[in-house]
Amino acid sequence: MTSTQPLPRGLTALIPAAPTSPAPATPGERAASQLLHLRTAEVPLPLLVAAVELIAPQLESEDPVTREAAETVRARLQAVIAQAAPGR
């Protein structure tokens, strides 16, 4: 009998895994990496809020590159969220 891993679900299923990583990347590490390269997109505001929450643990990463990418992405996302806030 072969052992199979369950397929990724939700937002994790949309984020590709790095094929050359020595260890599997966490969803937050993959999100930080992918979102760092994002320049423009039209997505629902709740998705942006979820992305901020998803990468939040990477702000405490031991890896300075991961931490810097997470901080940059978080700042960009929060700026967009602030601009889209109702009442502006």
LINNORJO-V828281 format. One record per pair of residues at least 12 apart in sequence whose ideal C-beta (glycine too) atoms are under 7 Angstrom apart, sorted by the first residue. I is the first residue (numbers start at 1). J is the second residue. Records with the same first field share a line. If there is no record, write none. Layout:
I=J, J
//
This chain:
11=50, 54
12=27
15=27, 30, 31, 34
17=30
27=54
28=54, 55, 57, 58
29=58, 66
31=51, 54, 55
32=55, 58, 66, 69, 70, 73
33=69
35=51, 73
36=69, 72, 73
45=81, 84
48=77, 80, 81
49=81
51=77
52=74, 77, 78
55=70, 73, 74
58=70
59=71, 74
//
